[in-house]
């Protein structure tokens, strides 16, 4: 069982998928729902994800889940979560000063992907591949094409609704993107599995909507289809990741398959930051939000 809240829940969903792809039985559970949905998951191995390690929802979830073994994946190794865990893994992201967590989410997902590969007996996600991914992101940030993201941010800031579409690993990343937009920009944003989006939800799209697809080579057909079909609505359309969708601008770095997910995250987080700035919003202090800590 992988358990978390907010961005940590979406990381848990991605990690559970990575494990299932390698034949392991793994599920992700929202910590805030565990009190009502825990009976089938009691006394299992639990991987608890939390940037602060002090989320009240998560700690209460562990009370009812009663893990046989508890592994903590946290950015705070002296936290209540770490003190309860049998094994603690430090994501080593450094202090997360803003309420909308970014670097700790990226580090957590990198660890989950690497761990799943190791459990699957693979060597596709080594330290070398991770360093190469980081270098590619840095090169993208330093090149003029980074200006494309700023242009996209100003265009999206003028819309009323933002829809993120993904499939496989792109689906939890789409939900993470929507959360960051809600927290940082105050725009209405939703994340969908691209195929499911076509079953009803696509009806809400019009010229006031921005559509952002998260793609790699495997996702091009599934994510590209709604982006092409909705061209006539006048919706603003962008793609993040690898691959080309006709008449849809692409933004963000292109990374190797091993850690392309991290490139999606960096693009999404920077996009949210710059949309917030374009709307005159201080994204470091979202209104009405605090981290759910033990001190509450």
C-alpha positions as CSV (number, residue, x, y, z in Angstrom):
1,X,0.0,0.0,0.0
2,X,1.2,3.5,-0.9
3,X,-0.5,6.3,1.1
4,X,-0.3,10.0,0.8
5,X,-2.3,13.3,0.5
6,X,-2.3,16.0,-2.2
7,X,0.8,15.8,-4.3
8,X,2.1,12.8,-2.3
9,X,-1.1,10.9,-3.3
10,X,-0.4,11.5,-6.9
11,X,3.2,10.4,-6.5
12,X,1.8,7.3,-4.7
13,X,-0.5,6.6,-7.7
14,X,2.4,6.8,-10.1
15,X,4.5,4.6,-7.8
16,X,1.8,2.0,-7.5
17,X,1.4,1.9,-11.3
18,X,5.2,1.5,-11.7
19,X,5.1,-1.5,-9.3
20,X,2.1,-3.1,-11.0
21,X,3.8,-2.9,-14.3
22,X,6.4,-5.2,-12.8
23,X,4.0,-7.7,-11.5
24,X,3.7,-6.5,-7.9
25,X,0.3,-6.0,-6.3
26,X,0.3,-2.3,-5.3
27,X,-2.5,0.2,-4.6
28,X,-2.5,3.9,-3.7
29,X,-4.9,5.2,-1.0
30,X,-5.7,8.8,-0.1
31,X,-4.7,9.2,3.5
32,X,-7.8,11.3,4.2
33,X,-10.0,8.4,3.1
34,X,-8.3,5.6,5.0
35,X,-10.6,5.8,8.0
36,X,-13.5,4.6,5.8
37,X,-11.5,2.5,3.4
38,X,-8.9,0.5,5.2
39,X,-10.3,-3.0,6.0
40,X,-8.9,-4.7,2.9
41,X,-5.5,-3.1,3.5
42,X,-4.7,-3.7,7.1
43,X,-1.5,-5.2,8.3
44,X,0.2,-4.8,4.9
45,X,3.5,-3.3,4.0
46,X,2.8,0.4,3.8
47,X,4.9,3.0,2.0
48,X,3.9,6.4,3.5
49,X,4.7,9.5,1.4
50,X,4.9,12.9,3.0
51,X,7.1,16.0,2.4
52,X,6.8,17.1,6.0
53,X,6.3,13.8,7.6
54,X,3.8,15.5,9.9
55,X,0.5,15.3,8.0
56,X,-2.3,14.6,10.4
57,X,-4.3,12.8,7.8
58,X,-1.4,10.5,7.0
59,X,-0.6,9.7,10.7
60,X,-4.3,8.9,11.4
61,X,-4.3,6.7,8.3
62,X,-1.4,4.7,9.7
63,X,-3.4,4.2,13.0
64,X,-6.2,2.4,11.1
65,X,-4.0,0.6,8.6
66,X,-1.8,-0.9,11.3
67,X,1.1,-1.7,8.9
68,X,3.0,-5.0,9.2
69,X,6.0,-2.9,8.0
70,X,6.1,0.8,7.5
71,X,8.5,2.5,5.1
72,X,8.5,6.3,5.2
73,X,9.5,8.3,2.1
74,X,9.9,11.8,3.4
75,X,11.8,15.1,3.1
76,X,11.9,15.4,6.9
77,X,13.8,12.6,8.7
78,X,13.2,13.9,12.2
79,X,9.4,14.0,11.7
80,X,6.7,12.0,13.5
81,X,6.3,9.8,10.4
82,X,10.0,8.9,10.4
83,X,9.9,8.1,14.1
84,X,7.2,5.6,13.5
85,X,8.7,3.9,10.4
86,X,10.7,0.7,10.3
87,X,12.7,2.2,7.4
88,X,13.0,5.9,6.5
89,X,14.1,7.1,3.1
90,X,15.2,10.7,2.9
91,X,14.2,12.3,-0.5
92,X,17.0,14.9,0.1
93,X,15.2,17.7,-1.6
94,X,16.1,20.4,1.0
95,X,13.6,22.7,2.7
96,X,10.3,23.1,0.8
97,X,9.5,26.7,1.6
98,X,6.3,27.2,-0.4
99,X,3.0,25.5,0.4
100,X,2.7,24.1,-3.2
101,X,5.4,21.4,-3.0
102,X,7.6,21.1,-6.1
103,X,11.2,19.8,-5.7
104,X,10.2,17.3,-3.0
105,X,7.5,15.8,-5.3
106,X,10.1,15.5,-8.2
107,X,12.6,13.8,-5.9
108,X,10.0,11.5,-4.5
109,X,8.9,10.4,-7.9
110,X,12.5,9.8,-9.1
111,X,13.0,7.5,-6.1
112,X,9.8,5.6,-6.7
113,X,10.6,5.0,-10.4
114,X,14.2,3.9,-9.5
115,X,12.9,1.6,-6.8
116,X,10.3,0.0,-9.1
117,X,13.0,-0.7,-11.7
118,X,15.2,-2.3,-9.1
119,X,12.4,-4.5,-7.9
120,X,11.8,-5.5,-11.5
121,X,15.4,-6.5,-11.9
122,X,16.1,-3.7,-14.4
123,X,19.0,-1.3,-14.8
124,X,17.2,1.4,-16.8
125,X,17.0,4.0,-14.1
126,X,20.6,4.4,-12.7
127,X,22.2,7.4,-11.2
128,X,23.8,8.1,-14.6
129,X,20.3,8.4,-16.3
130,X,19.1,10.6,-13.5
131,X,22.1,13.0,-13.8
132,X,21.6,13.1,-17.6
133,X,17.9,14.0,-17.0
134,X,18.9,16.8,-14.7
135,X,21.5,18.1,-17.2
136,X,18.8,18.1,-20.0
137,X,16.4,20.1,-17.8
138,X,19.2,22.6,-17.0
139,X,20.1,23.0,-20.6
140,X,16.4,23.6,-21.5
141,X,16.1,26.3,-18.8
142,X,19.2,28.1,-20.1
143,X,18.1,28.0,-23.8
144,X,16.0,30.6,-25.6
145,X,13.2,28.0,-26.2
146,X,12.4,28.4,-22.5
147,X,10.6,31.5,-23.6
148,X,8.0,29.3,-25.2
149,X,6.8,28.4,-21.7
150,X,6.5,32.0,-20.7
151,X,4.4,32.7,-23.8
152,X,2.2,29.8,-23.0
153,X,1.8,30.9,-19.4
154,X,0.6,34.4,-20.4
155,X,-1.9,32.8,-22.9
156,X,-3.2,30.3,-20.3
157,X,-3.6,33.1,-17.7
158,X,-6.3,34.7,-19.8
159,X,-8.4,31.5,-19.9
160,X,-11.1,30.4,-17.4
161,X,-10.5,26.7,-17.3
162,X,-7.4,24.5,-17.7
163,X,-7.6,20.7,-18.5
164,X,-4.6,18.4,-18.2
165,X,-4.7,15.1,-20.1
166,X,-2.5,12.1,-19.6
167,X,-2.4,8.3,-19.7
168,X,-0.3,5.8,-17.8
169,X,2.3,7.8,-15.8
170,X,0.9,10.9,-17.4
171,X,-2.5,10.5,-15.6
172,X,-1.3,11.1,-12.0
173,X,1.0,13.9,-13.4
174,X,-2.1,15.5,-15.0
175,X,-3.8,15.4,-11.6
176,X,-0.7,16.9,-9.9
177,X,-0.7,19.7,-12.6
178,X,-4.3,20.5,-11.9
179,X,-3.6,20.7,-8.1
180,X,-0.7,23.0,-8.7
181,X,-2.8,25.3,-10.9
182,X,-5.5,25.4,-8.3
183,X,-3.1,26.2,-5.5
184,X,-0.9,28.7,-7.3
185,X,-3.1,30.4,-10.0
186,X,-6.7,30.1,-8.6
187,X,-7.8,29.0,-12.1
188,X,-10.3,26.1,-12.4
189,X,-8.1,23.1,-13.4
190,X,-8.8,19.4,-13.7
191,X,-6.6,16.4,-14.6
192,X,-8.0,13.5,-16.6
193,X,-7.0,10.2,-18.1
194,X,-7.2,11.3,-21.8
195,X,-9.3,8.3,-22.9
196,X,-11.8,8.8,-20.2
197,X,-12.0,12.5,-20.8
198,X,-13.7,11.8,-24.2
199,X,-16.5,10.0,-22.4
200,X,-18.5,13.0,-21.4
201,X,-16.1,15.5,-19.9
202,X,-15.0,16.9,-23.3
203,X,-18.4,18.6,-23.6
204,X,-17.2,21.3,-21.2
205,X,-14.5,22.5,-23.6
206,X,-14.9,25.8,-25.4
207,X,-12.8,28.8,-26.4
208,X,-12.3,29.8,-22.7
209,X,-10.5,26.5,-22.0
210,X,-6.8,25.6,-22.2
211,X,-6.0,22.0,-22.9
212,X,-2.6,20.6,-22.0
213,X,-1.6,17.1,-23.0
214,X,1.2,15.1,-21.3
215,X,2.8,12.8,-23.9
216,X,5.5,10.4,-24.7
217,X,5.8,8.1,-27.6
218,X,3.4,5.6,-26.1
219,X,0.8,8.3,-25.2
220,X,0.7,10.1,-28.5
221,X,-2.3,8.3,-29.9
222,X,-4.4,8.4,-26.7
223,X,-3.6,12.0,-25.6
224,X,-3.3,13.4,-29.1
225,X,-6.8,12.3,-30.1
226,X,-8.8,14.6,-27.9
227,X,-6.4,17.5,-28.6
228,X,-7.0,17.1,-32.3
229,X,-10.8,16.5,-31.9
230,X,-11.3,19.7,-29.9
231,X,-9.4,22.0,-32.2
232,X,-12.7,23.3,-33.6
233,X,-13.8,24.6,-30.2
234,X,-11.1,27.3,-30.2
235,X,-9.6,26.0,-27.0
236,X,-5.9,26.8,-26.4
237,X,-3.8,23.7,-26.8
238,X,-0.3,22.6,-25.7
239,X,1.6,19.4,-25.4
240,X,4.3,18.7,-22.7
241,X,6.8,15.9,-23.4
242,X,8.1,14.0,-26.4
243,X,6.3,13.7,-29.7
244,X,4.5,15.9,-32.2
245,X,0.8,16.6,-32.5
246,X,-0.2,18.5,-35.5
247,X,-0.9,22.2,-34.9
248,X,-0.3,21.8,-31.1
249,X,2.7,23.7,-29.7
250,X,5.0,21.7,-27.5
251,X,6.6,23.1,-24.4
252,X,9.2,21.8,-22.0
253,X,12.4,19.7,-22.2
254,X,12.6,16.3,-23.9
255,X,14.2,13.7,-21.7
256,X,15.1,10.1,-22.1
257,X,12.4,7.5,-21.4
258,X,13.9,6.6,-18.0
259,X,13.1,9.9,-16.3
260,X,10.9,11.8,-18.8
261,X,8.3,12.1,-16.0
262,X,10.6,14.5,-14.2
263,X,10.7,16.8,-17.3
264,X,6.9,16.9,-17.3
265,X,6.9,17.9,-13.6
266,X,9.4,20.7,-14.0
267,X,7.5,22.1,-16.9
268,X,4.2,21.9,-15.1
269,X,5.5,23.5,-12.0
270,X,7.2,26.3,-13.9
271,X,4.1,26.8,-16.0
272,X,1.9,27.2,-12.8
273,X,4.4,29.6,-11.3
274,X,4.4,31.8,-14.4
275,X,0.7,31.7,-14.9
276,X,0.4,32.9,-11.3
277,X,2.8,35.7,-11.9
278,X,0.8,36.7,-15.0
279,X,-2.3,36.9,-12.9
280,X,-0.6,38.9,-10.2
281,X,-0.8,36.1,-7.6
282,X,1.8,35.2,-4.9
283,X,2.0,31.5,-5.5
284,X,4.3,31.1,-2.4
285,X,1.3,31.9,-0.1
286,X,-1.9,30.5,-1.6
287,X,-5.0,31.9,0.1
288,X,-6.8,29.7,2.6
289,X,-4.1,27.0,2.6
290,X,-1.8,25.6,5.3
291,X,0.1,22.4,5.4
292,X,-1.8,19.7,7.5
293,X,0.6,19.2,10.3
294,X,0.5,17.5,13.7
295,X,0.5,20.9,15.4
296,X,-3.1,21.3,14.1
